[in-house]
């Protein structure tokens, strides 16, 4: 663990963190030509040595693509890239430099990896753009191990409207009025396949419609609270209430611009205390069973006190200082997310 004197970790917190199954629900991968995840590199916020040093048991590694034009040719390129990225994530599961990482496509796999003291790699897809207009690609993503698909990114796609229309693409404020007809089909197909519907990045209407439609709880794998920071990516109280009604989870993320208003960020850097403020708000609003933890490391996420995966015990220490008990911290650090994974698996089996 990398120590930060400003955020001390007590013996109690260190011991608890060492025992926890800790799952980070959103991590970006370098693309396309880096293969250094087993090396402790100074220019990455997360790699396997940092995860091991910071007691991070599991990570959802995402095949991310920015939004591009909605043409058949661009959709075909996006599909090809998405599949190649998932194959790269799968290839991360191996033994190297004294560390072992295991591909985990079921919640039970993640728990077994933790018992075996090996790192769990959980693939995912960020931006339904990778699917284009071809629903059959969702089954391909699932066969490659993906456990969730983020419906949109920054810009509307064929599935639905984004919370942040892309001006470079000439996006209007809304393209579909929420989910498109194809997007509704995609939500149903994801439920059938055991893919979690990730509502991060979606517009308010898209999120509420997907939450209402999905037969499985949805997850915002990397988002924060609009009442504390009025950012278009954050969820308001109505959205949080809908998430609770569905049984879903919001995974608070370490992105300073989602945690603090711009004026505040001009005077200070966001910290783990600000992160915990957002988590506190969700607990008070909808309960501890509906909130979790994500970093968005190497996708822009990092905080004072949680600069990289090696500093993860500092977050556990902050949660202990705030009075959360072992069962609650266990739920935040992966228990709630694994519950939804299991619900998705059960729905697919049925």
Residue pairs with C-beta under 8 A, 6 or more apart in sequence:
1 9
1 14
1 53
1 54
1 55
1 310
1 311
1 312
1 313
2 53
2 54
2 307
2 308
2 310
2 311
3 9
4 305
4 307
4 311
4 314
6 304
6 305
7 271
7 272
7 305
7 311
7 314
7 317
7 318
8 317
9 17
9 313
9 314
9 316
9 317
10 317
10 320
12 320
13 313
13 316
13 317
13 320
14 313
14 317
16 316
16 320
16 326
16 329
17 55
17 312
17 313
17 316
17 317
18 55
20 55
20 57
20 316
20 329
20 330
20 333
20 334
21 57
21 58
21 110
21 111
21 114
21 330
21 333
21 334
21 335
21 338
22 55
22 56
22 57
22 58
22 293
22 312
22 333
22 334
23 56
23 57
23 58
23 59
23 60
23 110
23 120
23 122
23 292
23 293
23 333
23 334
23 337
23 338
24 46
24 56
24 58
24 59
24 60
24 293
24 294
24 295
24 297
24 309
24 312
25 60
25 219
25 221
25 222
25 251
25 292
25 293
25 294
25 337
26 60
26 62
26 124
26 126
26 200
26 221
26 222
26 251
26 253
26 294
26 295
26 296
26 299
26 301
27 46
27 59
27 60
27 61
27 62
27 295
27 296
27 297
27 298
27 299
28 61
28 62
28 64
28 126
28 296
28 297
28 298
28 299
29 37
29 61
29 62
29 63
29 64
29 85
29 88
29 89
29 298
30 36
30 44
30 298
31 64
31 85
31 88
32 84
32 88
36 44
36 47
37 47
37 48
37 92
37 101
38 47
38 48
38 49
38 96
38 97
38 99
39 47
39 49
39 97
40 47
40 49
40 50
41 47
44 50
44 297
44 298
44 308
45 295
45 297
45 298
45 301
45 302
45 307
45 308
45 309
46 56
46 59
46 295
46 297
46 298
46 308
46 309
47 309
48 97
48 99
48 101
48 119
49 97
49 99
50 56
50 308
50 309
50 310
51 59
51 119
51 309
52 99
52 119
53 309
53 310
54 308
54 309
54 310
54 311
54 312
54 313
55 312
55 313
56 119
56 309
56 312
57 110
57 113
57 114
57 119
57 120
57 334
58 104
58 110
58 113
58 114
58 119
58 120
58 121
58 122
58 334
59 119
59 120
59 121
59 122
60 122
60 123
60 124
60 147
60 148
60 221
60 294
61 89
61 92
61 121
61 122
61 123
61 124
62 123
62 124
62 125
62 126
62 150
62 299
63 81
63 82
63 85
63 86
63 88
63 89
63 123
63 124
63 125
63 126
63 130
63 146
64 85
64 126
64 127
64 153
64 299
65 78
65 81
65 82
65 85
65 126
65 127
65 129
65 130
65 153
66 127
66 153
66 154
66 155
67 127
67 129
67 152
67 153
67 154
67 155
67 156
67 157
67 162
67 166
67 169
68 74
68 77
68 78
68 129
68 169
69 169
70 157
70 158
72 132
75 129
75 132
75 133
75 134
75 158
76 132
78 129
78 130
78 132
79 130
79 131
79 132
79 134
79 137
81 130
82 125
82 130
82 131
82 137
82 141
83 130
83 140
83 141
83 144
86 123
86 125
86 141
86 144
86 145
86 146
87 144
89 121
89 123
89 145
90 103
90 121
90 123
90 144
90 145
92 101
92 121
93 101
93 102
93 103
93 121
94 100
94 101
95 101
99 119
100 118
100 119
101 118
101 119
101 120
101 121
102 109
102 113
102 116
102 118
102 119
102 120
102 121
103 109
103 121
103 123
103 145
104 110
104 113
104 120
104 121
104 122
105 122
105 123
105 145
105 147
106 341
106 345
107 338
107 341
107 342
107 345
109 120
110 120
110 122
110 334
110 338
110 341
111 338
113 119
113 120
114 120
122 145
122 147
123 144
123 145
123 146
123 147
124 146
124 147
124 148
124 149
124 150
124 198
124 221
125 131
125 141
125 146
125 148
125 149
125 150
126 150
126 153
126 198
127 150
127 152
127 153
127 157
127 201
128 149
128 150
128 151
128 152
128 157
128 158
128 159
128 160
128 183
128 186
129 152
129 153
129 157
129 158
130 137
130 141
130 149
131 137
131 138
131 141
131 149
131 158
131 159
131 186
132 158
133 158
133 182
135 182
135 185
135 186
135 189
138 149
138 186
138 189
138 190
138 193
138 195
139 189
139 193
141 149
141 195
142 193
142 194
142 195
146 195
147 194
147 195
147 196
147 341
147 344
148 195
148 196
148 197
148 198
148 219
148 221
149 186
149 190
149 195
149 196
149 197
149 198
150 198
150 199
150 200
150 201
150 221
151 157
151 159
151 160
151 179
151 183
151 186
151 197
151 198
151 199
151 201
151 202
151 206
151 210
152 159
152 160
152 161
152 162
152 163
152 201
152 202
152 203
152 206
153 162
153 201
154 162
154 164
154 166
154 201
155 162
155 164
155 165
155 166
155 169
155 171
156 162
156 165
156 166
156 169
156 171
156 172
156 174
156 175
156 176
158 180
158 182
158 183
159 179
159 180
159 182
159 183
159 186
160 176
160 178
160 179
160 180
160 183
160 202
160 203
160 206
160 209
160 210
161 174
161 175
161 176
161 177
161 178
161 179
161 202
161 203
161 205
161 206
162 171
162 201
162 202
162 203
162 206
163 201
163 202
163 203
163 204
163 232
163 233
164 201
164 232
164 233
165 171
165 172
165 173
174 203
174 205
176 183
176 206
177 205
178 203
178 205
178 206
178 208
178 209
179 187
179 205
179 206
179 209
179 210
179 213
183 206
183 210
184 209
184 213
187 197
187 210
187 213
187 214
188 213
188 215
190 196
190 197
190 214
191 197
191 214
191 215
191 216
191 344
191 347
191 348
192 347
192 348
193 348
194 344
194 345
194 347
194 348
194 349
195 344
196 216
196 218
196 219
196 340
196 341
196 344
197 210
197 214
197 216
197 218
197 219
198 218
198 219
198 220
198 221
199 206
199 207
199 210
199 211
199 218
199 219
199 220
199 223
200 220
200 221
200 222
200 223
200 233
201 233
202 210
204 236
204 239
207 218
207 220
207 235
207 239
207 242
208 238
208 239
208 242
210 218
211 218
211 239
211 242
211 243
211 245
211 246
211 248
212 242
212 246
214 246
215 347
216 340
216 343
216 344
216 347
217 243
217 246
217 247
217 248
217 249
217 340
217 343
218 243
218 246
218 248
219 248
219 249
219 250
219 251
219 337
219 340
220 235
220 243
220 248
220 249
220 250
220 251
221 251
221 294
222 251
222 253
222 255
222 294
222 296
222 299
222 301
223 233
223 234
223 235
223 250
223 251
223 252
223 253
223 258
224 231
224 233
224 234
224 235
224 252
224 253
224 255
224 258
224 259
224 278
225 234
225 235
225 240
225 250
225 252
225 278
225 281
225 282
226 234
226 235
226 236
226 237
226 239
227 236
227 237
227 281
228 234
228 259
228 277
228 278
228 281
229 257
229 258
229 259
229 260
229 261
229 278
230 261
231 257
231 258
233 258
234 258
235 243
235 250
237 285
240 250
240 282
240 285
240 286
240 290
241 285
241 286
243 249
243 250
243 286
243 290
244 286
244 287
244 290
247 290
247 340
247 343
248 290
248 340
249 290
249 291
249 292
249 336
249 337
249 339
249 340
250 282
250 290
250 291
250 292
251 291
251 292
251 293
251 294
251 337
252 275
252 278
252 279
252 282
252 291
252 292
252 293
252 294
253 294
253 295
253 296
253 301
254 270
254 275
254 294
254 295
254 296
254 297
254 301
254 302
254 303
254 306
255 296
255 300
255 301
256 265
256 269
256 270
256 274
256 302
256 303
257 265
259 270
259 274
259 275
259 277
259 278
259 303
260 268
260 270
260 274
269 303
269 304
270 303
270 304
271 303
271 304
271 305
272 303
272 304
272 305
272 306
272 314
272 315
272 318
273 305
273 318
274 303
275 303
275 306
275 315
275 318
276 315
276 318
276 319
276 322
279 291
279 293
279 319
279 332
280 322
282 290
282 291
283 291
283 328
288 324
288 328
288 331
288 332
289 331
289 336
289 339
290 336
291 332
291 336
292 331
292 332
292 333
292 334
292 336
292 337
293 315
293 332
293 333
293 334
294 301
295 301
295 302
295 306
295 309
297 308
297 309
302 308
305 311
305 314
305 315
305 318
306 312
306 314
306 315
316 329
316 333
319 328
319 329
319 332
320 329
324 332
